[in-house]
Each structure stands twice: as C-alpha cells, then as structure tokens.
C-alpha cells in the first residue's frame, strides 16, 4: 500500500467536506488503451497514475498524456469478490472500489487481496482480505520510536506488539492506482497488532508508509457492498481479529462466581448455628502412648458436620491424635452403632539456613467429620508425640464443634461455578495461541 497523502499528488482529500445528504458524484473519464484500443475508465482523475486495461490487462501510465505501457498483459483478467466500480458504505462514508492488488509473501505460499477504495471527498482507503479476514485501512502521518522490530509501539495509549515482518510481492493488479504499480513490485513490511487494530509499516525505495488497519467483520463487508458472489470463507484467526472471549467479561463472570460461592458459604454458616459439643484438655506422658481414652457422651440433635480443632505444644517436633467418633447403639432415628474415624497429625518445624529463617507446619490442625447423623456419641482417642521420646509430657487441647461449615465447601462450590468461566478462559487462550502461531513471535519461537 502506498501513502494516499503524498504531497505531489492533487488529491481529492483537499476538497471541502460534503454537506449532509450530498450525493456521491460519479465522474468517470475514459481513455483508449494504447495496447488494444479498449476503453480505460478513470474514477479518480488527477490522482490516478496507473491504470489497468479491463480488456487486455496491460498496465498503463496515465499520469501524462502519452499513456505509455508500464507492463504488457501477463495474465487474463480475473474475477474478484469485490469488482471494480462496486460501492459500499463503511464508517458512514460511501466508497467505490477502483483498484485491486493480489500480493504474496516472500515464500509465495500465502496470498492476500488489497482493494483500493475512493471517495471524492474523503480520498483513498484500502480493504485488505486474507483467509476471509478483512481490515479497513487508512494511511497515517506520525513518527514512531521503533529502534527494532522486536520493540513494542505505542499510539494513542494503545500498545502494539510486533507480529510479522515480510517482503511481499505484487502478483496481479487491475483497476487504477494513485502510484505506479506493476506485477513483481516488492516492498518490506512490518506489522504490529493491538486487536482490533494493526499498525503496518511498508518500506520501498526511499519511501515509508504507515497504515492503521481496523478489523471488519465479513458480514459488514457483505452488507455494505452486496457482492453477487460469496465472500471467501473465514479461516483461522486474523492477526488483528478481536478475541470473542472478552477478558473483561471473563473477569466479571469469575467475580460473580466468587460472590455467589461466598454468599452461599456465609448463608450456610449463618443457618448452621455452631455449638461446642466436647472439649478435651489433658496432659499425657510416655506411658499413655499405647492407650485408648474415651470421652464423656454428647448429643448431636441433627445431621451435621463436626469440626475437630486440635492443638499440640510442639516445637521442632510432632504429635499425632487418633479419633473414633462412636455412636451409641439405640440413639437417634438410626438405632445401629456407627463409627467415624480420623487421624490428625500436627508438626511444627523451623530454623535457619543459607536463605535465612524458615518454618513449616504449625501447632494447630483442623479436620472435619462430615454428615454425622443425629445421636449420642463418644470419642475414643489415642495420643502419640516425639516429646514422649524425650521423656517430656504433652498437653493436648481438642475442641469438637457441631454445625460448622468447612471452607472446603466454599472452594468446591466456587470450583463448580467457575467451570464455565474456566472453559471460556481456555477458549480465549486457545484463540490467542492460534493468532500468535502465525507470528514471528509465536510462543514456540
């Protein structure tokens, strides 16, 4: 693409802006092709420098009256999704297609189309199509600090990341252009993306052109120009195609899921009415290591969770409690005996190493008996500790509380509610991986 605001061209952009309701005035000038004698129609007379004969495909220099042939026809005139002369309304302006270019990358494997658009009051724009992805392109005049291609570029508080550099080649042209163009022309390009925008820098001999490309959905192009034939199918992910899985929406959804899970947890806690059912505060010696102890009986009026919060005064040492919650036969609606078992380990270690102070574990541990039915229960427990090996006593402090709601329930609820946001997040990540797989800065590069 070439700069539409080159100062040596008498451009239509210098005309005053149209008044509301002013029609798109069609002014077509006709020349005879010096090769075949066919008619060459110019829609931007005064700005057009090159035109392609629609009959024989010769590229003609129309900048002066000599109409010299720049390039003889090398291939047949080809049909394109948007034909020369078609009009469509984009961004509240009616544009006419006056030129078409087919380009390929330096390998000759990938191809894309560039349509030159013209409006007598707005000047020139481009539509670029590759793999069914469309961008509306406008030339801009602005200096950028861009010492190398691997640097980010900023424009109007938007950060553009380097995406791709290439040496494209012109493979086919038709229509008219405001610069001299022919098959085989080459340039060097550097593209930077910030979806839905892309900054494109094009370098030719002694010239540099900067373009702002904005992604356009295929349906917008179809509705604007209403071409008689189907547009190319969209394949893959376009360099500046917006990610349909919006980060803001995903963040909001995750926040809502967190809020719902927290509300459910707090509501459950408020409705559960926790109550202490048993406290064990005893000092044990080495001789108690192989013994079992039994608590006094206590009542569980309804099915509930029971929190077991245990303490051991260990310091660079360990302790372990074994608990069996035994239901007395004949108590509650279920008259059968029932036992719930738990082992609870408490370890606290700390010290200094080459990285400084460190610590691991603690002197408290909390576990739960889940969904304990109503009834009368006793706790059968045993005690063991490294303190016993040192001949030291150990004071155990155990508190059983019914009607508690473990935080694990909150995290389970949150995990269930987060399934859809997590799936959407994975889709978003997959979309971005596909986009950047086509970049010079792909994750695997």
Helices and strands as residue ranges (DSSP letters): G 12-14, E 29-32, E 39-42, E 50-52, E 59-61, E 68-71, E 87-90, E 93-104, E 111-119, E 123-130, E 133-140, E 153-155, E 158-166, E 169-177, E 188-194, E 197-204, E 207-216, H 218-225, H 247-272, E 275-284, G 286-288, E 293-294, E 298-300, E 304-312, E 317-327, E 338-353, E 356-361, E 364-372, E 375-385, H 386-389, E 394-402, H 407-417, H 419-436
